[in-house]
Amino acid sequence: MKWRDQLWLGGLLAIAAFIWLRDRTWLTSSDEVLPLLAAPAVFLWLGEPWRSWQKNADAINFKLLISALVIFILGLALDVALLLALAWTMALWSWLSGKISPAQSNKLRRLLVFLLLAFPWLALDLPSLGWWFRLSAAWSAEHFFQALGLAVTRDGTQIVVQNFPVAVTAACAGLNALQAMLVAGSLMAFVQLGRTRWYWPALLVLPLAAWLANTLRVVMLSTVALTFGADAARGWFHEWGGWLVLIVMFTLCGAAFALLGRGQKKLEAQP
């Protein structure tokens, strides 16, 4: 790697650290940090850009770089971490795309989503998302128990089922696991559908799958509380039962991605 490439890489890493640390309110637990660290590791593991590195290539996409600079300034002015993450990803690609072979370029372009997920924009830009996750989960639980013929009333995220109060608290928002679910789901989508036209639609499905998994988690914990008491729902089952629902949901997503991938291969194999 030439000294200019080392300078580019060092500058990009410094800017990435700036984006990470400019607002440290999201740094509350390792659960929120580890998915961010895993995302670029997945990019390097699956992309292996060093395998197609062209030593004598010095081309830089200046149009993309200028666009990244404009978006970065806009992100600073509006204090939007997603714009900063997008600008950083575009800046890296403006440099990296000219250093790798064209055959590898399309593959790495599809993996850029992992670099976007390596920044804490979800926690910084969408603090109200947790409230909407809780509210929609409470609404879904209300209609589920009503369909079972139970007496249900709801006030915001507070539900009373058969005179038994159920509170969908902040711990039920599921946002601590959302970043990890998006990284894991994107990994499954790339492995199963990375070379097909279904890859990008599959990524768009992942937030819906995360919401559905969290809603089913709330309904399940509420059912356990109604059946066995609140202590049973607050104990070990609250943690492990919730994770079980998430695992089942994303296992189903992986199975669906696999079916789509097999279907695409059959279509391509037809004369």
N, C-alpha and C positions, 0 to 999 in steps of 0.2 A: 504494500500500500504506500503510495507516494505521500510526501509530507503535506501536500495540499488536501489529500483525502483525509489524512489524520486531523488536519485543522478543521475540515468540515465536520467530521465525526465528533471531535471534541466540542465544537461550537453547538452542535445539535444536542449533545448530552447536557451541556450547561443550560441551554434553554429549556430542555425537558425538566431538569431539576428546578429551574425557576418556576415553571408552571405547577409542578408538584407542591412546592413549598411557599408559594406566594400567599396562599390562604390555607392555614393548617388546622382549621376547625374540623375538617373531616377526619383527621388523624386521631381516632378514638380507640381503635382496637386492631389487632392483627387480621381479623376477619375482613376488614376493609382494605388493608394494604396488600395482602397476599395475592388476591386476584389481579391487582394492577401489575404486580411483579411477574405473575404467570403469563400475562398477555404477550409482552415482547419476547419472552422465552419461547412461547408457542410459535411466534412469527419466525424466529431464528431456527427453531427445530424443524418446522415444516418447509420453510423457504430455502434454507441453506444458501444464502446469496453468495457466499465465498466460493461455492462450487462453479459458478458461472461468471466469476469476476474477470473482467477484461482489463488487464494491467495498463494498456496504452490508451484507454478510452478516457477522454477529459470532457465530454459533452455534458453541459448542464442545461436543463430546460428553464431558461430565464423567464419565460412567460408564466410558467407555473410558480417559479420562485417569487416573482413580483406579486402574483395573486395571493400567495401564502403570506407575504409581508403585509399586504393590505388587510387581509382577514385577521392577522395577528394584531395589528394596530386597532382594528375594530373590536376585537375581543377584549383588549385592554381597556378601551374607552367605555365599552358596555359592561365590562366585568363579567363576561360570559366564558366560562372555562371550556365549553364545547368548541367555540370558535378558536381558542388558543390551541386545543388539541388537534383540530382539523388543520390549522395553519402549520403546526409542527409536522404533521404527517405529510402534508403537501410539500413542505420544504425538504424533508428527507427524500421523498420520491423524486423531486426535481434533480437531486444529486444522484441517487441510487439507480434510477432508471437508465442513466447513461453509462453505468458501470457494469451492467450485467447483460448477458446475451438476450436477444429478442425472444428466443424460445422460453427463457425463464421469466421474462418480464410479465407475461399474462398471469402466470401462477402467483408471482409475488404481489401483483396488483390486487388479487383476490384476498390476499392475506393482510392487506393494509388495515382491515377492520380491527385486527388485534392491536395494532399500534394506537388506533383511536380509543380502544378500550383500556389502554395503559395509563389513562389520565383520570383524575377523580371528578370529571364533569357531572357524573350522575348524582353524586352527593352534594356538589356545590351549586349546580344550576337547577336541580329539581327537588328542593326540599319539600315542596307541597305534594310530590308524588306519593310519599308515604301516607299522607292523609287520604288521598284518593284511593289508594290500595285498600286502606282500612274501611273507608266508607262503602266502596263497592263490594268488599267482602261481607260487611255487615248486611248490606242490602240483599246480597245473594243468599246469605244464611237465613234472613227473614223469610224470603219467598220459598226456600227449601223446606223450612219447618212448617210454613203455612200449607204447602202442598201435602205434607204428611198429616194435616188435620189438627195441628197443635195451635194453641192460642199464643199469638206472637204480637208484640208491640216493639217499635224501634224508635229511638231518638238519636239521630246521628249514628255514632258507632256503638251505642249502647242498645242491647237487645234484651227483652224479657220474654222468655219462653216458658209457658206454663208456670208463671210466677217465679221463674228461676232467672236471675240476672246474669247476662253474659256480656262482658266488655271486650271489644276488639281494641286492645291497647296498642301503643306504639311498637311494642315488641312483636305484634302480629303483622306489622306492615310488610315484613319480608325484604326490606331494602338492603339489609346487611348481606343477604345472599344473592341479591339481584345481579350484581356485577360478576360474581362467580358463576351464576347460571348463564349469563350472556357469553362469558368466555368459554365455558364448557359446551354450551349449545353451538357456538360458532365453530368450535373444534370438530364437533360431530358433523355439522353441516359440510365443512370442508372435506373431511375424510370421506364422507358418503357421496357428496354432490359437487365437490370442488371443480370437476371438469365438465359439469353439465350446466344447462340453462336454468336449472332449479336452484342453484346455489343462492343467488340474491333473494328470491322469494322466500327461501327457507330462513334466511337471516331475519327477514321482516316478520316471520311467524314467531320468533323466539320471545319478544316482549309479551305477546299474547299468551304464549305457553307459560311464561313466568307468572303472569297475572292469574291465569287459571289455576296453576299449582298452588299459589298462595291462597286463593279463595277456597279451594278444596281443603287446604290445611286448616283454615279457620272453621269451616263447616265440620270437619272431622273432630277438631278439638272441642267444639261446642257440643257435639254429640256425645263425646266421652264425658264431658262435664255434666250433661243432663242425665246420663245413664249411671255413672259411677261416682259422681260428685266432683266438686271443683278441685279438691286436693289431688285427685287422680290426673286431671288435665294439667295442673300446674307442675307436677312432678317430672320424672324423667321422660314421660310420654310427650310432654310439651316440646322437648328438644328433639328426641329421636323420632317420634311420630311425625313431626313436621318435616324432618329431613327425609323420612320414608316417602311421603307424598311427593316431594320434589324429585326424588330419585325415580319414582315410578313414572311421573310425568315426562321427565326427560329421557327415560328409557323408551317410552312410547314415541317421543319425537325421533329418537335415533332409529327406531324400527321403521317409522314412516319415511325417514330420509333414505334408509337402506332400500325400501321398496321402490321409491322413486328412482334411485340410482340403478337398480336392476332393470326397471322398466326402460330407462334411457339407454342402457347397454343393449337391450333386446332390439330397440328401435334402430340403433346404429348398426347392429349386426345384420339387419334385414337388407337384402339386395335391392 
